[in-house]
Amino acid sequence: MAYPIHLLLKNPNLRILIDSELYTNSCTFLREIKQHLTGGVLPKLFGDFKSKTWNEGEIIINQRTIPKKEASITVGGVSTTKVGQHYDVIIGDDYNSPANTNTPENAAKVVEHFQMNTSILEPTGTYVIIGTRYAATDLIGHIIDNELTKEQKENLNLGVV
């Protein structure tokens, strides 16, 4: 929750997509972010964040100074497509689960979603992947096998104990 808030405090004109396996999970993340932006110390320090666009699926913060068609934060899920949108940051949080890695075909759908999202990420944008490894064919496996350089693989810390 803190990362998108931190990014928007540094640059209120960013367009961030919070994407998860389930759209409803992404909505839950956004709900907590909205609570931080409307309560506690943040509004006291940075002013009122809440604008006319402030709903379950997206928010635009009042601090934005450049009009853009995309919201400050938008949410999505593996089963949703954001055609025609462009983001500065995409946060892919827990794309995989036992339910969508139980067959190679299901795992491939998640990989395809990830690949589609790279086309809506600005060329200088950041794609953050947070997840748990469930199968060799899941998204984490795809990234390790296909997206990393040899040096990146050598320096990879998978958090294995």
Secondary structure, 3 states (H helix, E strand, C coil): CHHHHHHHHHCCCCCEEEEECCHHHHHHHHHHHHHHHHCCCHHHHHCCCEEEEECCCEEEECCCCCCCCCCCEEEEECCCCCCCCCEEEEEEECCCCHHHCCCHHHHHHHHHHHHHHHCCEEEEEEEEEECCCCCCCCHHHHHHHHHCCHHHHHCCCCCCC
